[in-house]
């Protein structure tokens, strides 16, 4: 069988397990650092998106305000008005 005694085999297994645990701890630490980096990047992107949304809203408000200040400006309209009535379809003749 094996030339090693039970005690020697147990010592070999315990040494392997200890080394394995150290490697797992290192990997877990690296995974934790990567997750923190990802979360930080996501938070930064979210803040940037909110800042961009606020900047666009402020720009839109400034455009509306600038139009309100002009004395020759027509009132703002949401829908263009067509002065001509829409053509009506021809009536269907009874059979």
NORSUL-V533343 format. One record per residue. N is the residue number from 1. RES is the residue in one letter. OMEGA is omega in whole degrees, -180 to 180 (NA if undefined). D_FIRST is the distance of its C-alpha to the first C-alpha in whole Angstrom. Layout:
# NORSUL-V533343
N_RES_OMEGA_D_FIRST / N_RES_OMEGA_D_FIRST
This chain:
# NORSUL-V533343
1_X_-177_0 / 2_X_179_4 / 3_X_-177_7 / 4_X_176_9 / 5_X_-180_10 / 6_X_180_12 / 7_X_179_15 / 8_X_178_14 / 9_X_178_13 / 10_X_179_16 / 11_X_178_18 / 12_X_180_17 / 13_X_-180_17 / 14_X_178_21 / 15_X_179_22 / 16_X_-180_21 / 17_X_-180_23 / 18_X_178_26 / 19_X_179_26 / 20_X_179_27 / 21_X_178_29 / 22_X_179_31 / 23_X_179_31 / 24_X_177_32 / 25_X_178_35 / 26_X_179_36 / 27_X_180_36 / 28_X_177_38 / 29_X_179_41 / 30_X_178_41 / 31_X_179_42 / 32_X_178_44 / 33_X_179_46 / 34_X_179_47 / 35_X_177_48 / 36_X_178_50 / 37_X_179_52 / 38_X_-180_52 / 39_X_178_54 / 40_X_178_56 / 41_X_179_57 / 42_X_179_58 / 43_X_178_60 / 44_X_179_62 / 45_X_179_62 / 46_X_178_64 / 47_X_179_66 / 48_X_179_67 / 49_X_178_68 / 50_X_179_70 / 51_X_179_72 / 52_X_178_73 / 53_X_178_74 / 54_X_179_76 / 55_X_178_78 / 56_X_178_78 / 57_X_178_80 / 58_X_178_82 / 59_X_179_83 / 60_X_178_84 / 61_X_180_86 / 62_X_178_88 / 63_X_178_89 / 64_X_-179_91 / 65_X_180_92 / 66_X_178_94 / 67_X_179_95 / 68_X_-178_97 / 69_X_-178_98 / 70_X_-178_100 / 71_X_-177_104 / 72_X_-176_104 / 73_X_173_101 / 74_X_179_101 / 75_X_-179_99 / 76_X_178_95 / 77_X_178_95 / 78_X_-177_91 / 79_X_176_93 / 80_X_-178_95 / 81_X_177_98 / 82_X_-176_100 / 83_X_-180_104 / 84_X_178_104 / 85_X_180_103 / 86_X_-180_101 / 87_X_-180_102 / 88_X_178_102 / 89_X_-179_101 / 90_X_179_104 / 91_X_179_104 / 92_X_-178_103 / 93_X_178_106 / 94_X_-179_106 / 95_X_NA_106
